[in-house]
Amino acid sequence: MLVLGRSQVEALIDMGALIDALAPAMADLSAGRASAPDRIAALVPEQEGFLAAMPGYVPSTGVLMTKLVSLFPRNAATPLPTHQAVIVVFDPSTGEPTALLDGTAITAARTGACSALSARLLAREDATVLAVLGTGVQARSHAHAMCRVRPIREVRIAGRNPAKATALAAELSSELDANVRVMTPIEALNGAHIAAATTHALEPVIRRPWLTDGVHITSVGFNPAGREIDDATIADSLVCVESRQAALAPFPAGSNDLLAPIRNGVIKAEHIHAELGELVSGVKPGRTSPDQITLYKSVGVAVQDAVAAALVVTAAHEQSVGTAITLT
């Protein structure tokens, strides 16, 4: 059994290859060829946290795996990540466990990569201004991923903690071929072509009056008691998801950003225009005009982790990275 630590996984992840590989995997999910049951979780109420299980099988990639991921939002004030995870990969022919790897780095990478895939499918071709709301690992991942799919020349960072926003901006300035600036959320969204929400917000950080027509929005934040996007933005947007079933499922799988406006009668479930896989396969159209607002609401599905894990394990074998252990 191959064991890979976080630094090894980070070194083996190829963001460009991951974005490309996610497209057929999402098409498999929408077509019913892949299996990704709704996330389940054991709650830790005294810490406002939970431990979730996410199994997935993608036949076209030949990967069977499960991710165990914890979400402990109070870690935001500590050196520990809010999301921590491990992934176990199994042989799809025999069920034998074949690899154990850090899932924290994979969660960060696959989430940003799938948001970038949504931008490839939905954002304007001439999108050059990216607003990133949040300052954590997902903010960093999204900045890097979006620059892979659109000619981003300006990255605007907006976060609750000015020191963290400044530190992230300095880091990204040294890594990206773009002008990186710190702004307030309203300033960052004004004129942005792509807006990436990566927060644990209680109240919406993206509001319709702050947006410029034609923007593509990605929202990956998850807070059981809150949401990132206001009702007016949801109502005015062409809404896309990874999976209708997952997005509309009850906690801990679904999205308050969609479930709340449905409960309140602002939209109906049919307002969800498409799954990403339907855009990839051409079953549903994407953007129809330059001024259209498009929105990708992510809840995270196991096929994303499966694809990322498969790429990392393959690269590890090719490069002779990792430690082999025997369980029996």
C-alpha positions as CSV (number, residue, x, y, z in Angstrom):
1,M,0.0,0.0,0.0
2,L,1.4,3.4,-1.1
3,V,1.5,6.1,1.5
4,L,1.9,9.8,0.5
5,G,2.2,12.7,2.8
6,R,0.9,16.3,2.2
7,S,4.1,17.7,0.9
8,Q,4.5,14.8,-1.5
9,V,0.9,15.2,-2.7
10,E,1.3,18.9,-3.2
11,A,4.5,18.3,-5.3
12,L,2.7,15.7,-7.5
13,I,-0.5,17.7,-8.3
14,D,-0.5,19.2,-11.8
15,M,-3.3,21.8,-11.8
16,G,-3.5,22.0,-15.5
17,A,-3.8,18.2,-15.9
18,L,-6.4,18.1,-13.1
19,I,-8.6,20.8,-14.7
20,D,-8.5,18.8,-18.0
21,A,-9.2,15.5,-16.3
22,L,-12.2,16.8,-14.4
23,A,-14.2,17.6,-17.5
24,P,-14.8,13.9,-18.6
25,A,-15.3,12.9,-15.0
26,M,-18.0,15.4,-14.5
27,A,-19.6,14.3,-17.8
28,D,-19.5,10.7,-16.4
29,L,-21.3,11.8,-13.2
30,S,-24.0,13.6,-15.1
31,A,-24.5,10.6,-17.4
32,G,-24.8,8.2,-14.5
33,R,-21.6,6.4,-15.4
34,A,-19.8,7.4,-12.1
35,S,-21.0,6.7,-8.6
36,A,-20.8,9.4,-5.9
37,P,-23.3,9.0,-3.1
38,D,-24.4,12.0,-1.1
39,R,-21.9,13.0,1.7
40,I,-22.7,11.8,5.2
41,A,-21.2,13.2,8.4
42,A,-20.8,12.6,12.1
43,L,-21.4,15.9,13.9
44,V,-19.2,17.4,16.6
45,P,-21.5,20.2,17.8
46,E,-19.3,21.4,20.7
47,Q,-16.7,22.4,18.1
48,E,-19.2,23.3,15.4
49,G,-17.5,20.7,13.3
50,F,-18.1,17.4,11.6
51,L,-16.4,14.4,10.0
52,A,-17.7,13.5,6.6
53,A,-17.3,10.4,4.3
54,M,-17.3,10.7,0.5
55,P,-16.9,7.5,-1.5
56,G,-16.6,7.6,-5.2
57,Y,-16.1,5.4,-8.3
58,V,-15.1,6.7,-11.7
59,P,-14.9,3.7,-14.2
60,S,-13.4,5.8,-17.0
61,T,-10.5,6.7,-14.7
62,G,-10.3,3.3,-13.1
63,V,-10.4,4.6,-9.6
64,L,-12.4,3.6,-6.5
65,M,-11.7,5.6,-3.4
66,T,-13.2,7.3,-0.3
67,K,-12.3,10.5,1.4
68,L,-12.7,11.2,5.1
69,V,-12.8,15.0,5.6
70,S,-13.2,17.0,8.7
71,L,-14.6,20.6,8.7
72,F,-13.7,22.5,11.9
73,P,-14.3,26.2,11.2
74,R,-12.8,27.3,14.5
75,N,-9.4,26.2,13.2
76,A,-9.4,29.4,11.2
77,A,-7.9,31.2,14.2
78,T,-5.1,28.5,14.5
79,P,-2.3,27.2,12.4
80,L,-4.5,24.2,11.5
81,P,-6.6,24.2,8.3
82,T,-10.4,24.3,8.6
83,H,-10.6,21.3,6.2
84,Q,-8.4,18.2,6.9
85,A,-8.7,14.9,5.0
86,V,-7.3,11.6,4.1
87,I,-8.1,9.5,1.0
88,V,-7.9,5.7,0.7
89,V,-7.7,4.3,-2.9
90,F,-8.9,0.8,-3.6
91,D,-8.3,-1.6,-6.6
92,P,-11.7,-1.5,-8.4
93,S,-11.2,-5.1,-9.6
94,T,-10.6,-6.6,-6.2
95,G,-11.5,-4.0,-3.5
96,E,-7.9,-4.2,-2.1
97,P,-6.7,-0.9,-0.6
98,T,-3.8,0.3,-2.6
99,A,-2.9,3.8,-1.4
100,L,-3.4,6.1,1.5
101,L,-2.7,9.8,0.9
102,D,-3.2,13.2,2.4
103,G,-6.6,14.6,1.2
104,T,-6.2,18.1,2.5
105,A,-4.0,19.2,-0.4
106,I,-6.3,17.3,-2.9
107,T,-9.4,19.0,-1.5
108,A,-7.8,22.4,-2.0
109,A,-6.6,21.6,-5.5
110,R,-9.7,19.8,-6.9
111,T,-12.0,22.5,-5.6
112,G,-10.1,25.2,-7.3
113,A,-9.6,23.1,-10.4
114,C,-13.4,22.4,-10.8
115,S,-14.1,26.1,-10.3
116,A,-11.6,26.8,-13.1
117,L,-13.4,24.2,-15.2
118,S,-16.6,26.1,-14.7
119,A,-14.9,29.3,-15.7
120,R,-13.5,27.6,-18.9
121,L,-17.1,26.6,-19.7
122,L,-19.0,29.8,-18.6
123,A,-16.7,32.8,-18.1
124,R,-16.2,35.3,-20.9
125,E,-13.2,34.6,-23.1
126,D,-11.8,38.1,-22.4
127,A,-12.0,37.8,-18.6
128,T,-9.0,39.5,-17.2
129,V,-10.0,40.7,-13.7
130,L,-10.5,38.1,-10.9
131,A,-12.0,38.9,-7.5
132,V,-11.1,36.4,-4.8
133,L,-13.2,36.6,-1.6
134,G,-11.4,34.9,1.3
135,T,-7.8,34.4,2.3
136,G,-7.4,30.7,3.0
137,V,-6.2,27.7,1.1
138,Q,-9.1,27.8,-1.3
139,A,-8.5,31.5,-2.1
140,R,-4.9,30.6,-3.0
141,S,-6.0,27.5,-5.0
142,H,-8.6,29.5,-6.9
143,A,-6.2,32.3,-7.9
144,H,-3.8,29.8,-9.4
145,A,-6.5,27.7,-11.1
146,M,-8.3,30.6,-12.7
147,C,-5.1,31.9,-14.2
148,R,-4.8,28.6,-16.0
149,V,-8.1,29.1,-18.0
150,R,-8.4,32.8,-18.6
151,P,-6.0,35.6,-19.3
152,I,-6.1,37.1,-15.8
153,R,-4.1,40.3,-15.4
154,E,-5.5,41.6,-12.1
155,V,-6.3,39.6,-9.0
156,R,-8.2,41.4,-6.2
157,I,-8.1,39.9,-2.7
158,A,-10.8,40.7,-0.2
159,G,-10.9,39.2,3.3
160,R,-12.1,39.9,6.8
161,N,-8.5,39.9,8.1
162,P,-6.4,42.7,6.5
163,A,-3.2,41.1,7.6
164,K,-4.1,37.7,6.0
165,A,-5.3,39.5,2.8
166,T,-2.0,41.4,2.6
167,A,0.1,38.3,3.2
168,L,-1.9,36.3,0.5
169,A,-1.5,39.2,-2.0
170,A,2.2,39.3,-1.4
171,E,2.5,35.6,-1.9
172,L,0.4,35.5,-5.1
173,S,2.3,38.5,-6.5
174,S,5.5,36.5,-6.5
175,E,3.8,33.5,-8.1
176,L,1.4,34.9,-10.7
177,D,1.9,37.0,-13.8
178,A,-0.8,39.4,-12.6
179,N,-1.2,42.6,-10.6
180,V,-2.4,41.5,-7.1
181,R,-4.2,44.0,-4.9
182,V,-6.1,44.1,-1.6
183,M,-9.6,45.6,-1.7
184,T,-12.9,45.6,0.1
185,P,-15.5,43.1,-1.2
186,I,-17.5,45.9,-2.9
187,E,-14.3,47.3,-4.5
188,A,-13.1,43.9,-5.6
189,L,-16.4,42.9,-7.2
190,N,-16.9,46.2,-9.1
191,G,-15.9,45.5,-12.7
192,A,-14.6,41.9,-11.9
193,H,-15.1,39.4,-14.8
194,I,-14.7,36.4,-12.4
195,A,-15.6,36.4,-8.7
196,A,-14.5,33.4,-6.6
197,A,-16.1,33.2,-3.2
198,T,-14.1,30.9,-0.9
199,T,-15.4,31.9,2.6
200,H,-17.1,30.5,5.7
201,A,-19.5,33.5,5.6
202,L,-22.7,33.7,7.7
203,E,-24.0,36.6,5.5
204,P,-23.6,36.8,1.7
205,V,-20.3,38.2,0.5
206,I,-21.6,38.4,-3.0
207,R,-24.6,40.7,-3.5
208,R,-26.3,41.7,-6.7
209,P,-25.8,45.5,-6.5
210,W,-22.0,44.9,-6.2
211,L,-21.8,42.9,-9.4
212,T,-21.0,43.9,-13.0
213,D,-23.1,42.3,-15.8
214,G,-21.2,39.5,-17.5
215,V,-19.4,38.3,-14.4
216,H,-18.9,34.6,-13.8
217,I,-19.3,33.6,-10.1
218,T,-17.9,30.6,-8.4
219,S,-19.0,29.8,-4.8
220,V,-17.3,27.0,-2.8
221,G,-17.9,28.1,0.8
222,F,-19.8,26.0,3.2
223,N,-21.4,27.1,6.4
224,P,-24.4,25.2,7.8
225,A,-25.7,28.4,9.3
226,G,-24.9,30.8,6.5
227,R,-24.4,31.4,2.8
228,E,-22.1,33.3,0.3
229,I,-24.6,34.5,-2.3
230,D,-27.7,36.6,-1.9
231,D,-31.1,35.8,-3.3
232,A,-31.0,38.5,-6.0
233,T,-27.8,37.1,-7.5
234,I,-29.1,33.6,-7.5
235,A,-32.3,34.8,-9.2
236,D,-30.5,36.8,-11.9
237,S,-27.9,34.1,-12.7
238,L,-27.6,31.2,-15.0
239,V,-27.0,28.6,-12.2
240,C,-24.8,25.5,-12.7
241,V,-23.8,22.8,-10.2
242,E,-21.8,19.6,-10.1
243,S,-24.8,17.5,-9.3
244,R,-28.5,18.6,-8.8
245,Q,-28.9,15.7,-6.4
246,A,-26.0,16.7,-4.3
247,A,-26.7,20.5,-4.4
248,L,-30.3,20.0,-3.3
249,A,-29.7,17.3,-0.7
250,P,-30.2,18.0,3.0
251,F,-27.2,18.8,5.3
252,P,-24.4,17.9,5.1
253,A,-24.4,17.5,1.3
254,G,-26.5,20.4,-0.1
255,S,-26.1,24.1,-0.5
256,N,-27.9,26.8,1.6
257,D,-27.2,29.2,-1.3
258,L,-29.8,27.2,-3.3
259,L,-31.9,25.6,-0.7
260,A,-32.8,28.8,1.1
261,P,-34.1,30.7,-1.9
262,I,-36.1,27.6,-3.0
263,R,-37.7,27.4,0.5
264,N,-38.4,31.1,0.4
265,G,-40.1,30.9,-3.0
266,V,-37.5,33.1,-4.7
267,I,-36.6,30.3,-7.2
268,K,-37.7,26.8,-8.0
269,A,-35.4,23.8,-8.2
270,E,-35.8,24.0,-12.0
271,H,-33.8,27.3,-11.8
272,I,-30.7,25.2,-11.8
273,H,-29.8,25.4,-15.5
274,A,-27.2,22.6,-15.8
275,E,-24.6,20.4,-14.2
276,L,-21.0,20.9,-15.3
277,G,-21.1,17.5,-17.0
278,E,-24.0,18.6,-19.1
279,L,-22.1,21.6,-20.3
280,V,-19.0,19.4,-21.0
281,S,-21.1,17.0,-23.1
282,G,-23.1,19.6,-24.8
283,V,-26.4,18.5,-23.4
284,K,-27.0,22.0,-22.1
285,P,-25.7,25.3,-23.4
286,G,-23.6,27.6,-21.4
287,R,-23.3,31.4,-21.6
288,T,-25.6,33.0,-24.3
289,S,-24.5,36.6,-24.1
290,P,-21.6,38.8,-22.9
291,D,-23.7,40.5,-20.3
292,Q,-25.2,37.3,-18.8
293,I,-24.3,36.6,-15.1
294,T,-23.3,32.9,-14.7
295,L,-22.9,31.1,-11.4
296,Y,-21.3,27.8,-10.4
297,K,-22.3,26.7,-6.9
298,S,-20.1,23.9,-5.7
299,V,-20.8,21.5,-2.8
300,G,-17.9,19.1,-3.7
301,V,-18.5,15.6,-5.0
302,A,-16.3,12.5,-4.6
303,V,-15.6,12.1,-8.3
304,Q,-13.4,15.2,-8.1
305,D,-11.4,13.7,-5.3
306,A,-11.2,10.4,-7.2
307,V,-9.8,12.0,-10.4
308,A,-7.2,14.0,-8.4
309,A,-6.2,11.0,-6.3
310,A,-5.7,8.9,-9.5
311,L,-3.5,11.6,-11.1
312,V,-1.4,11.9,-7.9
313,V,-1.0,8.1,-7.4
314,T,0.0,7.6,-11.1
315,A,2.6,10.4,-10.8
316,A,3.9,8.9,-7.6
317,H,4.5,5.5,-9.2
318,E,6.1,7.2,-12.2
319,Q,8.4,9.2,-10.0
320,S,9.0,6.6,-7.4
321,V,7.6,8.8,-4.6
322,G,6.0,7.6,-1.4
323,T,6.4,4.8,1.1
324,A,5.1,1.2,0.6
325,I,3.6,-0.5,3.7
326,T,2.0,-3.8,4.3
327,L,-1.4,-4.0,6.1
328,T,-1.6,-7.8,6.4
